[in-house]
Structure formats: structure tokens, C-alpha cells
Amino acid sequence: MLEQINSRLQKLMPVLTPLSLVIGVFLEEVGSQVMFLVPWIFAFMTLASSLSLNLQGLKSFIKYPWVILASIAFLHILMPLWAYLELPVLYGLVYVKGI
């Protein structure tokens, strides 16, 4: 049953995505009142997707933890640093901290 729902949603995705965007623009007042829920929903979605890790995936992580750690370091340290250093080169801007 879950596979049937997933199949239908995948077929409707080209329509659902722009429709959701338009609905979000028109219901901005409602969305701004529940903005505090966004991090919690994102955390739930991340947790739900990570729970699909099976025993084989866990064994792989235990055997090769450096792959995960290198990916985390790349995404959270090197990529932001690279973007920060490219800012003046690409856009001629100087990053100013604060308000």
C-alpha cells in the first residue's frame, strides 16, 4: 500500500511542487505563524529517513567510519569555507558580520 501511494505521489510531483509553492505564497500569514515548526519537521524527516538504515549499512559505518566523518567535514567545514572565500572573487563583495 505504501508503495502505491509513493508511486502516485511520484507521478504527481511535477504538479504538486509548483502548486505547493503557490499555496505557500498565498497563505503567507498562516505560514508565518507556524514558522517555528520548520526545524522540528525537518528534524523528524531526517530522523525518519535515517531510521531506514539497515544492519548492513550499520556494519558498513562501523567498518569505514572515516567515510561518514570525511563527508560531514567536507559538507560542514570545507564547503562553507570555499563559499566564503569565493564571495569576493565572484561577486566583488566583502562579507560583513553583524547588523
The 8 nearest C-alpha neighbors of each residue, nearest first, counted from 0:
[[1, 3, 2, 4, 5, 6, 7, 8],
 [0, 2, 4, 3, 5, 6, 7, 8],
 [1, 3, 5, 0, 4, 6, 7, 8],
 [4, 2, 6, 0, 5, 1, 7, 8],
 [5, 3, 1, 7, 6, 2, 8, 0],
 [4, 6, 2, 8, 3, 7, 9, 1],
 [5, 7, 3, 9, 4, 8, 2, 10],
 [8, 6, 10, 4, 9, 5, 3, 11],
 [7, 9, 11, 5, 10, 6, 12, 4],
 [10, 8, 12, 6, 7, 11, 5, 13],
 [9, 11, 7, 8, 12, 6, 13, 14],
 [10, 12, 8, 9, 14, 13, 15, 7],
 [11, 13, 15, 9, 14, 10, 16, 8],
 [14, 12, 11, 15, 16, 17, 10, 9],
 [15, 13, 12, 11, 16, 17, 18, 19],
 [16, 14, 12, 18, 17, 13, 19, 11],
 [15, 17, 19, 18, 14, 12, 13, 20],
 [18, 16, 20, 19, 15, 14, 21, 13],
 [19, 17, 15, 21, 20, 16, 22, 14],
 [20, 18, 22, 16, 17, 21, 15, 23],
 [19, 21, 17, 23, 18, 22, 24, 16],
 [20, 22, 24, 18, 23, 19, 17, 25],
 [21, 23, 19, 25, 24, 20, 26, 18],
 [24, 22, 20, 26, 21, 25, 27, 19],
 [25, 23, 21, 27, 22, 26, 20, 19],
 [24, 26, 22, 23, 27, 21, 28, 20],
 [27, 25, 23, 29, 28, 24, 22, 30],
 [26, 28, 30, 24, 29, 25, 23, 31],
 [29, 27, 31, 30, 26, 32, 25, 24],
 [30, 28, 32, 27, 26, 31, 33, 23],
 [31, 29, 27, 33, 32, 28, 34, 26],
 [30, 32, 34, 28, 33, 29, 27, 35],
 [33, 31, 30, 29, 34, 28, 35, 27],
 [32, 34, 30, 35, 31, 36, 29, 37],
 [35, 33, 31, 36, 37, 32, 30, 38],
 [34, 36, 33, 37, 38, 32, 39, 31],
 [37, 35, 39, 34, 33, 38, 40, 41],
 [36, 38, 40, 39, 35, 34, 41, 33],
 [39, 37, 41, 40, 36, 42, 35, 34],
 [38, 40, 42, 36, 41, 37, 43, 35],
 [41, 39, 43, 37, 42, 38, 36, 44],
 [40, 42, 38, 44, 39, 43, 37, 45],
 [43, 41, 39, 45, 40, 44, 38, 46],
 [42, 44, 40, 46, 41, 45, 47, 39],
 [45, 43, 47, 41, 46, 42, 48, 40],
 [46, 44, 42, 48, 43, 47, 49, 41],
 [45, 47, 49, 43, 44, 48, 42, 50],
 [46, 48, 44, 50, 45, 49, 43, 51],
 [49, 47, 45, 50, 46, 51, 44, 52],
 [48, 50, 46, 51, 47, 52, 45, 44],
 [51, 49, 52, 47, 48, 46, 53, 45],
 [50, 52, 49, 48, 53, 47, 46, 56],
 [53, 51, 50, 49, 56, 57, 54, 48],
 [54, 52, 56, 55, 51, 57, 50, 58],
 [53, 55, 57, 56, 58, 52, 59, 51],
 [54, 56, 58, 57, 53, 59, 52, 60],
 [57, 55, 59, 53, 54, 58, 52, 60],
 [56, 58, 54, 60, 59, 55, 61, 53],
 [59, 57, 55, 61, 56, 60, 62, 54],
 [58, 60, 56, 62, 57, 61, 63, 55],
 [61, 59, 64, 57, 63, 62, 58, 56],
 [62, 60, 58, 59, 64, 63, 57, 56],
 [61, 63, 59, 60, 58, 64, 57, 65],
 [64, 62, 60, 65, 61, 59, 66, 67],
 [65, 63, 60, 66, 67, 61, 62, 68],
 [64, 66, 68, 63, 67, 69, 70, 60],
 [67, 65, 69, 64, 68, 63, 70, 60],
 [68, 66, 70, 69, 65, 64, 71, 60],
 [67, 69, 65, 71, 70, 66, 72, 64],
 [68, 70, 72, 66, 71, 67, 65, 73],
 [71, 69, 73, 67, 68, 72, 74, 66],
 [70, 72, 68, 74, 73, 69, 75, 67],
 [73, 71, 69, 76, 75, 70, 74, 68],
 [74, 72, 77, 70, 71, 76, 75, 69],
 [73, 75, 71, 78, 72, 76, 70, 77],
 [74, 76, 72, 73, 71, 77, 78, 79],
 [77, 75, 72, 73, 79, 78, 74, 80],
 [76, 78, 73, 80, 79, 81, 74, 75],
 [77, 79, 81, 80, 74, 76, 73, 82],
 [80, 78, 82, 81, 77, 76, 83, 75],
 [81, 79, 83, 77, 78, 82, 84, 76],
 [80, 82, 78, 84, 79, 83, 77, 85],
 [83, 81, 79, 85, 80, 84, 78, 86],
 [84, 82, 80, 81, 86, 85, 79, 94],
 [83, 85, 81, 82, 86, 80, 87, 88],
 [86, 84, 82, 88, 83, 87, 89, 81],
 [85, 87, 83, 88, 89, 84, 90, 92],
 [88, 86, 91, 92, 90, 89, 85, 93],
 [89, 87, 85, 86, 91, 90, 84, 92],
 [90, 88, 86, 87, 85, 91, 92, 84],
 [91, 89, 92, 87, 86, 88, 85, 93],
 [92, 90, 87, 88, 89, 93, 86, 85],
 [93, 91, 87, 90, 86, 94, 88, 89],
 [92, 94, 87, 95, 91, 86, 90, 83],
 [93, 95, 92, 96, 86, 83, 87, 84],
 [96, 94, 93, 97, 98, 92, 83, 86],
 [95, 97, 94, 98, 93, 83, 92, 86],
 [98, 96, 95, 94, 93, 92, 83, 86],
 [97, 96, 95, 94, 93, 92, 83, 86]]
